[in-house]
Amino acid sequence: MSRSNRTDHIRLTSHPVPGAKHAFPIHWDAPDARSRGPIIGTVSRPQDRNVIGSHGGSYAVYRALAVSAGALNPLRRPDLTNTFPAATIGPFPQWSEPNRIVALDPWGHLVAETFRTEITEGADIRPSIAVTRARLDLPEIQAAIAAKRLKPDGNVVHANGSVSVVKIAIDPVWYLPGVAERFGTSETNLRRTLFEQTAGMFPELVTRPDMQVFLPPIGGTTVYLFGDVAKLPDHRTTITCRVHDECNGSDVFGSDICTCRPYLIHGIEECARGAQAGGLGLIVYNRKEGRALGEVTKFLVYNARKRQEDGDAAAAYFERTECVAGVQDARFQQLMPDVIHWLGLRRIDRFLSMSDMKYDALTGQGIEIVERVPIPDELIPADAHVEIAAKKAAGYYSPEAPTAQDLDDTVGRSLEKY
């Protein structure tokens, strides 16, 4: 079974055939899905491939393990029956506005219906976005109800403390010319750097200039919508939004060295409250662990911070990260606004983030932010005052900027006190 689509030799790379045309051409900013064309990262029908990389992004390696173990037929196609979106999203004008969306496929959730005929005829076309419904059960929301900050309404917030949401998973799909422009570089330089810094993992980056779409092997984005999704097209709808970058240690395990989970939960509570008031709440959760440097790097930085001669001081917070990683932050939020464009939004009324990078990225893409909401002081964990003081000093939004004395006086626990 694991050899069913193998040839007798391995082709290390490919080059465009002069004058040849793709079976499924991609016209990125086309006004509808069929005119734009499907995204096809198949490994079983190479003649149909029109992108660099493969479906599933970072999970493609696990798929390879399943194939090598004989547990998965490499020719198998997903049965997409009844997988269509559980809520209607779009289309919105932003989907075809030039260079507005460059890091995801705006039509990625409509694949099964739009390209039903091609899939039936054998084309390996797969969704890159899934839209479902769910309920969230969080102890902090139950505490908010007990404290009467939230009241169950039976629609958004239920009596048992659960919260109804529309949940959306998005795999990254990069339109390389647009990504290059977003980062102020040339497509040629972007392709070469991606090729070099992945140790030649994707040779088509430099051999196939005719393929302008890349499926990067990185984590995707999850969106949680609170309230009536049908209100998205109504620009009078009040939008409450938190854009949150992954932090496994805090988000999942509750580590108190940072403000991540408290801010995330605060965002969820505010989104639920906004939905109850007739607006829409929006949580955007990006897989960018450790400022996109990874958890190993993050934990090394923790050790370096805690072992400094003067202790874990706010004044040296970013310096220690740069000493270990070579850069203070690798998230570079230029691609982050794409999901906001995908939802058809041009304004965020309450933006629950202190990050200047996120704010600048959104406003730089023409999205109006009416109000910025910092994390309440009472939600900052004991050891996280180092982080928050350093971020305020670095320009993060705060009603009151910290003084130099505040930075010197803010010192976290040492490793011996854990």
Backbone torsions as a table, in degrees:
resi	resn	phi	psi	omega
1	MET	NA	-39.2	-176.0
2	SER	-73.0	-9.5	-180.0
3	ARG	-106.1	8.2	-169.4
4	SER	-67.2	-19.1	177.8
5	ASN	-121.6	22.7	-178.1
6	ARG	-92.5	146.9	170.4
7	THR	-102.2	179.4	-176.5
8	ASP	-81.2	-7.9	-179.7
9	HIS	-139.7	161.2	177.9
10	ILE	-102.2	127.3	176.2
11	ARG	-94.2	114.2	-175.7
12	LEU	-71.5	-29.8	-179.6
13	THR	-157.6	176.1	178.9
14	SER	-141.3	161.7	178.3
15	HIS	-133.8	150.0	179.8
16	PRO	-65.0	141.5	176.8
17	VAL	-80.4	125.7	-177.6
18	PRO	-54.2	125.8	177.4
19	GLY	79.6	-5.6	-178.1
20	ALA	-75.1	152.6	178.3
21	LYS	-116.1	144.2	176.9
22	HIS	-67.2	142.4	175.5
23	ALA	-63.7	-32.3	179.4
24	PHE	-130.4	82.0	-179.0
25	PRO	-67.3	149.9	178.5
26	ILE	-110.2	124.8	174.3
27	HIS	-116.2	95.3	-161.2
28	TRP	-55.1	-47.8	-173.1
29	ASP	-96.2	24.6	-179.2
30	ALA	-64.3	155.3	-173.4
31	PRO	-77.7	-10.3	178.4
32	ASP	-148.2	165.8	-172.5
33	ALA	-64.0	-40.5	-178.0
34	ARG	-69.5	-38.6	177.1
35	SER	-67.2	-36.3	179.3
36	ARG	-68.5	-41.3	-179.0
37	GLY	96.6	154.4	-178.1
38	PRO	-78.1	154.9	172.9
39	ILE	-92.3	118.1	-174.8
40	ILE	-125.0	106.9	177.9
41	GLY	-109.3	33.1	-176.6
42	THR	-63.2	147.6	172.5
43	VAL	-110.0	-2.7	-178.2
44	SER	-102.2	-17.9	177.4
45	ARG	-129.5	75.4	-174.4
46	PRO	-57.1	-26.4	-179.6
47	GLN	-67.6	-19.3	-179.6
48	ASP	-95.2	-13.2	-175.1
49	ARG	-59.1	132.6	176.8
50	ASN	-132.4	13.2	178.0
51	VAL	-137.5	164.0	174.4
52	ILE	-93.1	136.9	-177.4
53	GLY	97.4	-170.8	-177.3
54	SER	-139.5	160.9	179.3
55	HIS	-58.7	144.9	176.3
56	GLY	95.1	-9.8	176.5
57	GLY	52.6	-120.6	-175.3
58	SER	-65.8	-18.8	-179.2
59	TYR	-84.6	-4.7	178.6
60	ALA	-60.5	-31.5	179.5
61	VAL	-67.3	-40.4	176.8
62	TYR	-65.5	-36.5	176.1
63	ARG	-61.9	-39.8	178.1
64	ALA	-62.9	-39.6	177.6
65	LEU	-62.8	-40.6	179.1
66	ALA	-63.8	-38.6	177.9
67	VAL	-67.4	-45.3	-178.1
68	SER	-64.8	-29.0	178.7
69	ALA	-82.7	-2.9	-179.8
70	GLY	79.4	11.8	-177.6
71	ALA	-90.7	-14.6	-176.7
72	LEU	-134.9	129.4	175.0
73	ASN	-74.7	120.6	-177.3
74	PRO	-64.5	-15.9	179.1
75	LEU	-91.3	-4.2	-175.8
76	ARG	-66.0	139.9	176.5
77	ARG	-113.5	146.8	178.3
78	PRO	-69.4	140.9	171.8
79	ASP	-87.1	110.1	-173.0
80	LEU	-92.6	14.5	178.3
81	THR	-58.0	129.7	176.3
82	ASN	63.3	19.6	177.7
83	THR	-95.6	2.8	-176.0
84	PHE	-60.8	158.6	-173.2
85	PRO	-56.4	142.0	178.5
86	ALA	-83.9	-4.1	175.6
87	ALA	-150.3	151.4	-178.2
88	THR	-85.4	122.5	175.4
89	ILE	-121.2	114.4	176.0
90	GLY	75.8	-167.9	-1.3
91	PRO	-72.3	154.3	179.1
92	PHE	-122.8	157.1	-179.2
93	PRO	-55.4	-33.7	-177.9
94	GLN	-60.1	-23.4	-175.9
95	TRP	-63.9	-25.3	-179.0
96	SER	-119.9	8.0	175.3
97	GLU	-76.6	129.1	-174.7
98	PRO	-53.9	129.4	175.2
99	ASN	61.7	15.9	178.0
100	ARG	-79.7	-39.9	177.8
101	ILE	-124.4	118.0	-177.1
102	VAL	-130.6	-3.9	-173.2
103	ALA	-120.0	5.8	174.6
104	LEU	-152.0	161.4	178.4
105	ASP	-92.5	107.4	-176.2
106	PRO	-61.8	-21.3	-179.9
107	TRP	-98.2	10.4	-170.4
108	GLY	-65.5	-19.2	179.5
109	HIS	-92.5	-4.7	-175.3
110	LEU	-108.8	12.7	-174.4
111	VAL	-59.9	-48.9	-172.6
112	ALA	-59.8	-38.0	-179.4
113	GLU	-83.2	-44.7	-174.2
114	THR	-66.1	-40.2	-175.3
115	PHE	-113.3	33.9	-179.6
116	ARG	-55.8	-44.0	-177.8
117	THR	-63.6	-47.1	-179.1
118	GLU	-63.8	-38.8	178.8
119	ILE	-65.8	-42.4	178.2
120	THR	-61.1	-33.6	-179.4
121	GLU	-82.0	-1.4	173.8
122	GLY	115.5	-5.8	179.3
123	ALA	-68.3	136.2	-177.5
124	ASP	-92.3	77.3	-178.6
125	ILE	-107.6	127.3	-173.5
126	ARG	-127.9	147.5	176.9
127	PRO	-65.8	147.0	172.0
128	SER	-112.5	-0.2	177.1
129	ILE	-136.6	137.5	174.9
130	ALA	-128.1	137.4	-177.8
131	VAL	-121.5	120.1	-179.5
132	THR	-135.8	-178.1	176.2
133	ARG	-121.2	150.5	-176.8
134	ALA	-158.5	172.5	170.3
135	ARG	-122.3	141.1	177.6
136	LEU	-102.5	131.0	175.2
137	ASP	-117.2	107.9	-176.4
138	LEU	-128.5	131.8	-179.5
139	PRO	-60.4	-31.2	-179.8
140	GLU	-67.0	-31.7	177.2
141	ILE	-70.4	-39.1	174.7
142	GLN	-61.3	-38.3	177.3
143	ALA	-66.5	-37.1	178.5
144	ALA	-65.0	-36.2	177.0
145	ILE	-69.2	-42.3	179.1
146	ALA	-62.5	-34.8	179.6
147	ALA	-84.7	0.6	178.5
148	LYS	65.6	22.1	171.4
149	ARG	-77.9	-28.7	175.0
150	LEU	-123.9	145.6	175.4
151	LYS	-120.7	131.7	176.7
152	PRO	-61.2	136.9	178.5
153	ASP	-120.9	-3.9	179.2
154	GLY	78.0	-0.9	-179.7
155	ASN	-119.3	-60.4	176.4
156	VAL	-89.8	-53.4	-179.9
157	VAL	-111.6	129.4	-176.0
158	HIS	-102.1	164.4	-173.5
159	ALA	-60.4	-30.6	-179.7
160	ASN	-83.2	2.4	177.9
161	GLY	95.4	-4.8	179.2
162	SER	-77.2	155.7	-176.4
163	VAL	-124.4	129.3	178.6
164	SER	-82.1	134.7	-179.3
165	VAL	-142.2	158.4	161.7
166	VAL	-96.8	127.1	-173.5
167	LYS	-115.6	131.4	-173.6
168	ILE	-129.3	127.5	175.7
169	ALA	-106.0	133.2	-176.0
170	ILE	-129.2	120.8	172.0
171	ASP	-86.0	143.1	179.9
172	PRO	-69.8	137.3	174.3
173	VAL	-136.1	110.3	-172.9
174	TRP	-100.4	124.9	170.1
175	TYR	-89.7	102.5	-166.8
176	LEU	-57.6	-41.7	177.4
177	PRO	-60.0	-39.3	179.9
178	GLY	-71.5	-38.3	177.7
179	VAL	-63.8	-43.2	179.2
180	ALA	-60.4	-44.0	179.7
181	GLU	-64.4	-38.8	-179.6
182	ARG	-61.6	-32.5	-178.7
183	PHE	-97.5	5.7	175.3
184	GLY	69.2	34.4	178.3
185	THR	-132.4	178.7	178.2
186	SER	-90.4	155.6	177.5
187	GLU	-61.9	-37.7	179.5
188	THR	-61.8	-45.0	179.5
189	ASN	-66.0	-41.2	178.1
190	LEU	-60.8	-47.3	-179.5
191	ARG	-60.6	-47.0	-178.1
192	ARG	-63.4	-42.0	-179.5
193	THR	-66.4	-42.8	175.9
194	LEU	-59.5	-40.8	179.1
195	PHE	-64.3	-46.7	-176.4
196	GLU	-69.7	-43.8	-174.4
197	GLN	-78.0	-8.7	170.7
198	THR	-105.7	17.7	178.0
199	ALA	54.8	41.0	176.3
200	GLY	73.5	22.8	-176.9
201	MET	-62.5	-32.0	-177.5
202	PHE	-125.4	82.6	-177.4
203	PRO	-61.1	-25.4	-179.0
204	GLU	-65.1	-15.5	174.8
205	LEU	-59.5	-32.2	-178.0
206	VAL	-110.3	-10.4	-179.6
207	THR	-107.3	-13.5	-176.0
208	ARG	-126.2	72.5	177.7
209	PRO	-63.3	-16.8	177.7
210	ASP	-74.6	-16.7	175.5
211	MET	-96.4	109.4	-173.2
212	GLN	-101.8	-0.3	-178.7
213	VAL	-115.3	137.1	-175.2
214	PHE	-127.5	132.2	173.9
215	LEU	-101.4	92.3	-173.5
216	PRO	-72.3	145.1	179.8
217	PRO	-83.0	62.2	-178.0
218	ILE	-127.8	168.4	177.6
219	GLY	-67.6	154.7	-177.7
220	GLY	-99.0	-150.4	-176.4
221	THR	-131.3	140.7	171.6
222	THR	-116.7	135.1	179.6
223	VAL	-115.1	134.6	174.5
224	TYR	-118.5	120.2	-179.7
225	LEU	-108.3	129.2	-179.5
226	PHE	-111.0	126.2	179.4
227	GLY	108.0	-168.6	-175.8
228	ASP	-81.2	108.7	-176.7
229	VAL	-63.6	-23.6	179.0
230	ALA	-63.2	-14.1	178.9
231	LYS	-83.4	-5.5	-179.4
232	LEU	-54.8	-43.9	-178.2
233	PRO	-71.1	-15.4	-178.0
234	ASP	-85.2	107.6	-174.3
235	HIS	-73.3	-0.6	173.0
236	ARG	-84.6	-11.7	-178.0
237	THR	-65.6	131.1	177.2
238	THR	-77.0	125.4	-175.6
239	ILE	-109.1	123.4	171.6
240	THR	-107.2	129.9	-170.8
241	CYS	-142.5	136.3	165.4
242	ARG	-124.0	125.8	170.6
243	VAL	-98.7	118.1	-170.6
244	HIS	-123.8	130.9	176.5
245	ASP	-98.7	135.8	-173.5
246	GLU	-47.6	137.4	172.4
247	CYS	-147.7	89.1	-174.4
248	ASN	-56.1	-42.8	-176.4
249	GLY	-59.4	-41.4	-179.7
250	SER	-90.6	-50.0	-175.2
251	ASP	-57.5	-41.1	-175.1
252	VAL	-99.4	-47.0	-171.1
253	PHE	-101.4	-5.7	173.1
254	GLY	75.4	24.0	175.9
255	SER	-56.1	138.6	-174.4
256	ASP	-96.9	15.0	-178.8
257	ILE	-81.0	-11.2	179.8
258	CYS	-142.4	173.6	-175.8
259	THR	-98.6	12.7	-168.6
260	CYS	-61.5	-58.0	-178.8
261	ARG	-63.7	-45.7	178.9
262	PRO	-56.3	-40.6	-179.8
263	TYR	-69.8	-39.0	178.1
264	LEU	-62.2	-47.4	180.0
265	ILE	-64.7	-40.4	175.9
266	HIS	-58.7	-41.1	178.0
267	GLY	-62.8	-42.6	179.1
268	ILE	-62.7	-43.9	179.7
269	GLU	-62.6	-44.2	-179.8
270	GLU	-67.3	-35.8	177.6
271	CYS	-65.4	-42.3	177.7
272	ALA	-63.4	-42.6	179.6
273	ARG	-64.7	-41.0	178.0
274	GLY	-63.7	-38.6	178.0
275	ALA	-66.3	-39.6	178.4
276	GLN	-63.4	-27.5	179.9
277	ALA	-85.2	5.4	177.5
278	GLY	100.0	0.6	178.1
279	GLY	-96.9	-158.3	176.8
280	LEU	-127.3	138.0	173.1
281	GLY	-104.8	147.3	-175.0
282	LEU	-143.2	118.5	170.2
283	ILE	-109.7	123.6	175.2
284	VAL	-110.2	116.1	-175.2
285	TYR	-112.2	111.5	-176.6
286	ASN	-102.1	134.9	177.5
287	ARG	-79.5	87.8	-179.2
288	LYS	-136.5	55.6	-173.8
289	GLU	-52.6	134.8	175.8
290	GLY	60.6	46.1	-176.4
291	ARG	58.0	35.1	-178.6
292	ALA	64.8	20.6	176.9
293	LEU	-104.0	-13.2	178.9
294	GLY	98.2	158.1	-175.4
295	GLU	-74.1	-31.4	177.0
296	VAL	-61.7	-49.3	177.9
297	THR	-59.4	-41.7	-178.7
298	LYS	-61.2	-43.4	-178.7
299	PHE	-70.8	-33.0	174.2
300	LEU	-62.7	-40.1	177.9
301	VAL	-64.0	-41.0	176.7
302	TYR	-55.0	-47.4	-179.8
303	ASN	-60.9	-44.5	-179.3
304	ALA	-62.7	-40.6	178.8
305	ARG	-64.3	-46.4	-173.9
306	LYS	-71.4	-20.1	-177.0
307	ARG	-100.7	7.1	177.9
308	GLN	-64.4	150.2	-177.6
309	GLU	-58.3	-37.8	-178.8
310	ASP	-95.5	12.7	179.1
311	GLY	85.9	-179.5	-178.7
312	ASP	-79.2	79.9	-173.4
313	ALA	-91.5	142.4	179.2
314	ALA	-60.9	-32.0	-177.1
315	ALA	-62.7	-25.1	-177.7
316	ALA	-110.7	14.9	-173.6
317	TYR	-56.6	-56.1	-177.0
318	PHE	-74.5	-30.1	-178.1
319	GLU	-60.3	-40.7	-177.8
320	ARG	-68.2	-36.6	176.6
321	THR	-61.7	-45.2	-178.3
322	GLU	-67.2	-34.1	178.3
323	CYS	-62.4	-39.9	-177.9
324	VAL	-82.1	-46.7	-171.2
325	ALA	-95.1	-20.0	-177.5
326	GLY	89.8	-8.0	178.6
327	VAL	-151.4	147.9	-178.2
328	GLN	-72.2	-35.0	-173.8
329	ASP	-156.7	126.7	-178.8
330	ALA	-107.3	14.8	-178.1
331	ARG	-75.9	-36.8	176.6
332	PHE	41.0	86.4	-165.7
333	GLN	-73.1	13.8	-176.2
334	GLN	-57.0	-32.1	-177.7
335	LEU	-90.0	-13.8	-175.6
336	MET	-58.9	-38.3	-176.2
337	PRO	-64.4	-14.0	-174.8
338	ASP	-57.8	-38.1	-179.4
339	VAL	-68.3	-31.5	176.4
340	ILE	-68.2	-41.7	174.7
341	HIS	-61.8	-41.9	-178.5
342	TRP	-59.8	-34.1	178.8
343	LEU	-80.7	1.0	176.1
344	GLY	78.0	16.6	-175.1
345	LEU	-91.3	140.0	174.9
346	ARG	-121.0	0.0	-179.0
347	ARG	-151.3	139.7	171.0
348	ILE	-118.3	121.0	-175.7
349	ASP	-77.8	-43.5	-179.9
350	ARG	-128.2	110.5	-177.2
351	PHE	-103.9	108.6	-174.8
352	LEU	-88.6	76.2	179.7
353	SER	-162.5	143.1	175.7
354	MET	-100.7	-4.0	-173.0
355	SER	-69.7	122.9	175.5
356	ASP	-71.1	-32.3	179.0
357	MET	-63.0	-43.8	179.7
358	LYS	-67.6	-44.3	179.3
359	TYR	-60.0	-48.0	-178.4
360	ASP	-64.2	-38.0	179.8
361	ALA	-64.6	-43.1	-178.8
362	LEU	-69.5	-49.6	-178.9
363	THR	-67.3	-31.6	176.7
364	GLY	-66.5	-21.4	176.3
365	GLN	-97.0	13.9	174.1
366	GLY	84.8	13.6	179.3
367	ILE	-94.6	121.3	-178.8
368	GLU	-76.9	133.8	173.7
369	ILE	-115.9	117.9	-174.5
370	VAL	-81.5	-46.2	-176.1
371	GLU	-139.3	137.3	174.5
372	ARG	-105.2	132.8	-173.7
373	VAL	-117.9	110.6	178.2
374	PRO	-76.4	163.1	175.8
375	ILE	-68.3	133.8	177.6
376	PRO	-61.7	141.4	-176.3
377	ASP	-55.8	-36.2	-175.8
378	GLU	-70.3	-10.3	178.7
379	LEU	-95.9	-3.0	-178.5
380	ILE	-79.6	120.3	179.6
381	PRO	-64.2	161.5	-173.9
382	ALA	-54.4	-49.5	-174.0
383	ASP	-85.2	-3.7	-176.5
384	ALA	-89.7	-1.7	178.6
385	HIS	-64.9	-27.1	175.4
386	VAL	-61.4	-50.4	-179.2
387	GLU	-60.3	-49.7	-172.7
388	ILE	-68.9	-35.9	177.6
389	ALA	-66.3	-42.0	179.4
390	ALA	-64.4	-41.2	-179.1
391	LYS	-67.7	-40.3	176.8
392	LYS	-61.3	-41.6	179.8
393	ALA	-66.4	-28.6	-178.6
394	ALA	-81.9	-2.8	177.3
395	GLY	115.0	-0.6	176.7
396	TYR	-61.1	148.6	-176.1
397	TYR	-63.5	134.1	175.5
398	SER	-160.9	138.3	176.5
399	PRO	-57.5	-30.5	179.5
400	GLU	-131.8	120.9	178.8
401	ALA	-76.6	143.5	178.9
402	PRO	-71.6	151.9	176.5
403	THR	-87.8	167.3	176.3
404	ALA	-59.7	-35.0	178.7
405	GLN	-66.9	-37.1	177.4
406	ASP	-59.8	-41.7	-179.8
407	LEU	-64.4	-44.7	-179.0
408	ASP	-65.7	-34.0	-175.1
409	ASP	-84.5	-15.1	-177.5
410	THR	-89.4	106.0	-177.7
411	VAL	-133.0	134.0	-178.2
412	GLY	-88.0	179.3	178.9
413	ARG	-67.8	155.1	172.5
414	SER	-86.9	168.0	179.2
415	LEU	-62.5	-28.6	-177.7
416	GLU	-73.4	-13.2	-175.8
417	LYS	-102.6	16.9	179.3
418	TYR	-91.0	NA	NA
